Amino acid sequence: MFRIPAIFKILGLVLFLASCSEYERLLKSDDFQLKYDRAMEYYEDEEYVRAATLIEQILPIYRGTQRAAELNFILANSYYHRGDYIMAAHHFDSFMRDYPTHERAKEATYMRAYCNYLLSPRPSLDQGITRRSIDQFTMFITLFPESDKVADAQKLIAEMREKLLEKSFRSAKLYYDMDDYQAAIIAFKNSLAEFPDSKYREEKMFLILKSSFLLADRSVPQRQLERFQSTLDEYYAFIEEFPESQYIKEAHGFLNRALSVLDDHPADDLTLENIN
């Protein structure tokens, strides 16, 4: 096995310590031009922590000058390359607001949205930041429709909408699993309204029907007629859209039970003939 000679190890350590010592002196220096020059060098060398630290020190000095925009953008980009997407998004946002006509405003607008995309959590968690990223990408497309990043933005929006769709379905399904059928019906219908063409459409509509049936079947007698009538409405809506559904047999069972209950109460003007 190849071994690094001890002299090279010592030399490397000496150079490292010398570099640290130089950087510490630089942080305490009042030579702002030197700090600017070294910050640019650190940035070019991909030493983003040092670059960002120096830029944050000298930004107040250069505020209002031609260098301010450049420094703000590099600061945001340094945070991005460090993987600190929260701070990167914040600084890209500040850049696009402070320099809306700058040549890098387009890039900052995209990167703000992209950083929030990278922060978007898994579907089981709150999706506020996902919605924020979608809104920001949408703004980017509106402001810069000619950009070669539009296709990427559209792809990321579609990916995040799938995440919102899954979150919406899971949240509604949770009410169903908890036997809170009234809340489940509302949640599934809201989900259908927001995502009308989703891959879960058939399952959502069936679970609305099933929730309606279970709510009616477990209700006190005084509420059953009204709720079984709602079950019939949901059955016909479901069967019209999915006449060959995999859930058709179970749906027919709900229909028969609802008709049986309603047909037993002709005095309520809800006989089978009236329903049909």
C-alpha positions as CSV (number, residue, x, y, z in Angstrom):
1,M,0.0,0.0,0.0
2,F,1.3,3.4,-1.0
3,R,2.2,5.6,2.0
4,I,2.5,9.4,1.9
5,P,5.9,10.4,3.3
6,A,5.8,12.1,6.6
7,I,7.5,15.2,5.2
8,F,4.5,15.8,2.8
9,K,2.0,15.3,5.7
10,I,3.9,17.9,7.7
11,L,4.1,20.3,4.8
12,G,0.4,19.9,4.1
13,L,-0.4,20.7,7.7
14,V,1.8,23.7,7.7
15,L,0.2,25.1,4.6
16,F,-3.3,24.4,6.1
17,L,-2.4,26.2,9.3
18,A,-0.9,29.1,7.3
19,S,-4.0,29.4,5.3
20,C,-6.2,29.5,8.4
21,S,-3.9,32.1,10.0
22,E,-4.1,34.2,6.8
23,Y,-7.9,33.9,6.7
24,E,-8.2,34.9,10.4
25,R,-6.1,38.0,9.9
26,L,-8.2,38.8,6.8
27,L,-11.4,38.7,8.9
28,K,-10.0,41.2,11.3
29,S,-8.6,43.5,8.5
30,D,-10.0,46.9,7.7
31,D,-8.7,46.6,4.1
32,F,-12.1,46.2,2.3
33,Q,-10.5,46.0,-1.2
34,L,-8.4,43.1,0.0
35,K,-11.4,41.4,1.5
36,Y,-13.3,41.9,-1.8
37,D,-10.4,40.5,-3.9
38,R,-10.0,37.5,-1.6
39,A,-13.8,36.9,-1.5
40,M,-13.8,36.6,-5.3
41,E,-10.8,34.3,-5.2
42,Y,-12.4,32.1,-2.5
43,Y,-15.6,32.0,-4.6
44,E,-13.7,31.0,-7.8
45,D,-11.9,28.3,-5.8
46,E,-15.3,27.0,-4.5
47,E,-14.5,27.9,-0.9
48,Y,-18.1,29.1,-0.4
49,V,-18.0,29.4,3.4
50,R,-15.1,31.8,3.4
51,A,-16.4,33.7,0.4
52,A,-19.8,34.2,2.0
53,T,-18.3,35.3,5.4
54,L,-16.1,37.9,3.8
55,I,-19.0,39.2,1.5
56,E,-21.3,39.6,4.5
57,Q,-18.6,41.7,6.2
58,I,-18.1,44.1,3.3
59,L,-21.6,44.3,1.9
60,P,-22.6,47.3,4.1
61,I,-19.5,49.1,2.8
62,Y,-20.4,48.6,-0.9
63,R,-24.2,49.1,-0.5
64,G,-25.3,51.6,-3.2
65,T,-22.3,51.0,-5.4
66,Q,-22.0,49.1,-8.6
67,R,-20.5,46.2,-6.8
68,A,-23.5,45.7,-4.5
69,A,-25.5,43.7,-7.0
70,E,-22.6,41.4,-7.8
71,L,-21.8,40.8,-4.2
72,N,-25.5,40.0,-3.3
73,F,-25.8,37.5,-6.1
74,I,-22.5,35.8,-5.2
75,L,-23.6,35.6,-1.6
76,A,-26.8,33.9,-2.6
77,N,-25.0,31.5,-4.9
78,S,-22.5,30.7,-2.2
79,Y,-25.2,29.7,0.2
80,Y,-26.8,27.6,-2.6
81,H,-23.5,25.8,-3.2
82,R,-23.1,25.2,0.5
83,G,-26.5,23.4,0.5
84,D,-28.0,26.1,2.8
85,Y,-31.1,26.5,0.6
86,I,-33.1,28.5,3.1
87,M,-30.5,31.3,3.2
88,A,-29.9,31.0,-0.5
89,A,-33.7,31.4,-1.3
90,H,-33.8,34.4,1.1
91,H,-30.8,36.1,-0.7
92,F,-32.1,35.3,-4.2
93,D,-35.4,36.7,-3.2
94,S,-33.7,39.9,-1.9
95,F,-31.7,40.2,-5.1
96,M,-34.7,40.0,-7.4
97,R,-36.5,42.5,-5.4
98,D,-33.6,45.0,-5.0
99,Y,-32.4,44.6,-8.6
100,P,-35.4,43.6,-10.8
101,T,-33.8,45.0,-14.0
102,H,-30.3,43.5,-13.4
103,E,-29.0,41.0,-16.0
104,R,-29.0,38.3,-13.4
105,A,-32.5,39.0,-12.1
106,K,-33.8,36.1,-14.4
107,E,-31.4,33.7,-12.8
108,A,-32.1,34.9,-9.3
109,T,-35.9,34.4,-9.9
110,Y,-35.4,30.9,-11.1
111,M,-32.9,30.0,-8.3
112,R,-35.3,31.3,-5.6
113,A,-37.9,28.9,-6.8
114,Y,-35.4,26.1,-7.3
115,C,-34.1,26.4,-3.7
116,N,-37.6,26.1,-2.4
117,Y,-38.1,23.1,-4.6
118,L,-35.1,21.5,-3.0
119,L,-36.6,22.3,0.4
120,S,-40.0,20.7,-0.5
121,P,-40.6,17.9,2.0
122,R,-42.1,14.4,1.5
123,P,-45.9,14.3,0.8
124,S,-46.8,13.3,4.4
125,L,-45.5,16.7,5.7
126,D,-46.9,20.2,5.4
127,Q,-46.6,21.4,1.8
128,G,-46.6,25.1,2.3
129,I,-43.1,25.5,0.8
130,T,-44.0,23.3,-2.1
131,R,-46.9,25.6,-3.0
132,R,-44.6,28.6,-2.6
133,S,-42.1,27.0,-5.0
134,I,-44.9,26.3,-7.5
135,D,-46.0,30.0,-7.3
136,Q,-42.5,31.2,-7.7
137,F,-41.8,29.0,-10.8
138,T,-45.1,30.2,-12.2
139,M,-44.0,33.8,-11.7
140,F,-40.7,33.0,-13.4
141,I,-42.5,31.5,-16.5
142,T,-44.7,34.6,-16.6
143,L,-41.8,37.1,-16.3
144,F,-39.4,35.2,-18.6
145,P,-41.4,33.1,-21.1
146,E,-38.4,33.1,-23.5
147,S,-36.0,31.6,-21.0
148,D,-34.4,28.2,-21.8
149,K,-35.3,27.3,-18.2
150,V,-39.0,27.4,-18.8
151,A,-39.2,23.7,-19.7
152,D,-37.3,22.8,-16.5
153,A,-39.6,25.0,-14.5
154,Q,-42.7,23.3,-16.0
155,K,-41.3,19.9,-15.3
156,L,-40.6,20.8,-11.6
157,I,-44.1,22.3,-11.2
158,A,-45.6,19.1,-12.5
159,E,-43.5,17.0,-10.1
160,M,-44.5,19.2,-7.1
161,R,-48.2,19.1,-8.1
162,E,-48.0,15.3,-8.0
163,K,-46.7,15.7,-4.4
164,L,-49.6,18.0,-3.6
165,L,-52.0,15.5,-5.1
166,E,-50.7,12.7,-3.0
167,K,-50.8,14.9,0.1
168,S,-54.4,15.8,-0.7
169,F,-55.4,12.2,-1.2
170,R,-53.6,11.0,2.0
171,S,-55.2,13.7,4.1
172,A,-58.7,12.8,2.9
173,K,-58.0,9.1,3.3
174,L,-56.9,9.7,6.9
175,Y,-60.4,11.0,7.8
176,Y,-61.9,7.9,6.1
177,D,-59.5,5.6,8.0
178,M,-60.5,7.4,11.3
179,D,-64.2,6.7,10.5
180,D,-64.9,10.4,10.2
181,Y,-67.0,9.9,7.1
182,Q,-68.5,13.4,7.0
183,A,-65.1,15.0,7.0
184,A,-63.8,12.4,4.5
185,I,-66.6,13.3,2.0
186,I,-65.7,17.0,2.3
187,A,-62.0,16.4,2.0
188,F,-62.3,14.0,-1.0
189,K,-64.6,16.5,-2.8
190,N,-62.1,19.4,-2.1
191,S,-59.3,17.2,-3.5
192,L,-61.3,16.4,-6.6
193,A,-62.0,20.1,-7.1
194,E,-58.3,21.0,-6.9
195,F,-57.1,18.0,-8.9
196,P,-60.0,17.0,-11.2
197,D,-57.8,14.9,-13.6
198,S,-55.8,13.0,-11.0
199,K,-54.8,9.3,-11.1
200,Y,-56.8,8.9,-7.9
201,R,-60.1,10.2,-9.4
202,E,-61.9,6.8,-9.5
203,E,-60.8,5.9,-6.0
204,K,-61.7,9.3,-4.6
205,M,-65.2,9.1,-6.1
206,F,-65.7,5.6,-4.8
207,L,-64.6,6.5,-1.3
208,I,-67.0,9.4,-1.4
209,L,-69.7,7.0,-2.2
210,K,-68.6,4.5,0.4
211,S,-68.2,7.2,3.1
212,S,-71.7,8.4,2.2
213,F,-73.1,4.9,2.6
214,L,-71.3,4.2,5.9
215,L,-72.3,7.6,7.3
216,A,-76.0,6.8,6.4
217,D,-75.8,3.2,7.6
218,R,-74.4,4.2,11.0
219,S,-76.7,7.1,11.5
220,V,-79.7,7.4,13.9
221,P,-82.9,6.5,12.1
222,Q,-84.0,10.1,11.9
223,R,-81.0,10.9,9.7
224,Q,-80.8,7.8,7.6
225,L,-83.4,8.7,4.9
226,E,-81.7,12.0,4.0
227,R,-78.2,10.4,4.1
228,F,-79.2,7.3,2.0
229,Q,-80.6,9.7,-0.5
230,S,-77.2,11.3,-0.7
231,T,-75.7,7.8,-1.1
232,L,-77.9,7.3,-4.2
233,D,-76.7,10.6,-5.6
234,E,-73.1,9.7,-5.1
235,Y,-73.7,6.2,-6.6
236,Y,-75.2,7.6,-9.8
237,A,-72.4,10.2,-10.1
238,F,-69.8,7.4,-9.7
239,I,-71.4,4.8,-12.0
240,E,-72.0,7.4,-14.7
241,E,-68.3,8.2,-14.9
242,F,-66.9,4.7,-14.1
243,P,-69.5,2.2,-15.4
244,E,-66.8,-0.6,-15.5
245,S,-65.1,0.3,-12.3
246,Q,-63.2,-2.3,-10.3
247,Y,-65.4,-1.2,-7.4
248,I,-68.7,-1.8,-9.2
249,K,-69.8,-4.8,-7.2
250,E,-69.4,-3.1,-3.9
251,A,-71.0,0.1,-5.3
252,H,-74.1,-2.0,-6.3
253,G,-74.2,-3.3,-2.8
254,F,-74.5,0.3,-1.5
255,L,-77.2,1.0,-4.0
256,N,-79.3,-2.0,-3.0
257,R,-79.0,-1.2,0.7
258,A,-79.9,2.4,0.1
259,L,-82.9,1.5,-2.1
260,S,-84.1,-1.0,0.5
261,V,-84.1,1.5,3.3
262,L,-85.7,4.3,1.2
263,D,-88.4,1.9,-0.3
264,D,-89.4,1.0,3.2
265,H,-90.5,4.5,3.9
266,P,-93.1,5.5,1.2
267,A,-94.7,8.0,3.6
268,D,-91.6,10.1,3.2
269,D,-92.1,10.4,-0.6
270,L,-88.8,8.7,-1.1
271,T,-89.9,5.4,-2.7
272,L,-88.0,3.6,-5.4
273,E,-90.4,5.1,-8.0
274,N,-89.8,8.6,-6.7
275,I,-86.1,8.1,-6.7
276,N,-86.0,6.8,-10.2
